[in-house]
Amino acid sequence: MAEKRATVTCPECGQRETFDKLARARAFIETHRSETGHEATWELHRLSPGVERAGDDAGVCGRPECTTEDSPLYLGDDANVCD
């Protein structure tokens, strides 16, 4: 069985689906939006290690212990997108 990568939930109608591929989750969100007008959201369960490292290097979580200031991806102190 494939690992579950994302769970999509619609707060308006309570529909909830889990997907093993992010592309399928995105397609579900778009289809659900076009068919119902609802804004479903997703929770990502796991990202590839490279994506997680890039986010850490860029400092996107806003925690100094996560950032790598020498990285070309580092966004600086104003990158607190998780706050």
N, C-alpha and C positions, 0 to 999 in steps of 0.2 A: 504494500500500500504506500502511496506517495505521501511525503511529508506535507502537512497543511501549512501554507505560507501566509494566508490572509483570511480574515473573517469579515464579511460585509454585513452590516446591520442597517435596517431602515427604521428610524425612530417613529415614523409616521404610521407605518402599517405593521411593524413588528417582524417583518421578514428578516431571516438570518440565514446566510449561506457561508460555507467554508470552502476554500479553494486551495488546490495544490500549486497553481500557477498564478502569478500576479496579473498576467495578461487577461486571464479568464475573470478575475475579480474586477479589473477595470472595465471589461466589456459588460459584466453584469451591472455595474454601477451606471454605466451609460444607458444601457437598455432599460433599466428600472426607471431612470430619470425621464427618458423619452416616453415611456409607456404610462407612467403614473404622475410625473411631475415631482416626485419625492426626491429628496437629497439623502441618499444612503451614504454611510461612512464606512471606512474600513480600519481594521486593526491588523497591522503587519506582525506576524509571529516571528519571522526570522528574515534577516537580510544576508546576502552573501558577505563573507568576511571582508572582501575588498570594499564594499559599499560602507560597511560599518567603520572600517579604518579611515576611509575618505571623510566620512562625517566627523569622526574624532579629530582628524588632522585639521579639518576646516574649523573646528571649534563650535559646531552647530548646537551642542547641548548647553553651552555657556559655562561649563564647569572648567576651571583652569587645569584640573588634574587630567582632563580628557584631551586637551589640545596639544598640538605639536607645532610650536611657533616657527620652527625652521621649515615646515612643509610649505610648498607652493600653494597648497589648498587653504592655508590658514586665512580666515576672514577678519581677524582682529578682534578687539574687545567688544565691538558692537554687534557681534554675530549671535546674540542670545535669542535664537529663534525658538527655543524650547520654553522660554520663560513666559 
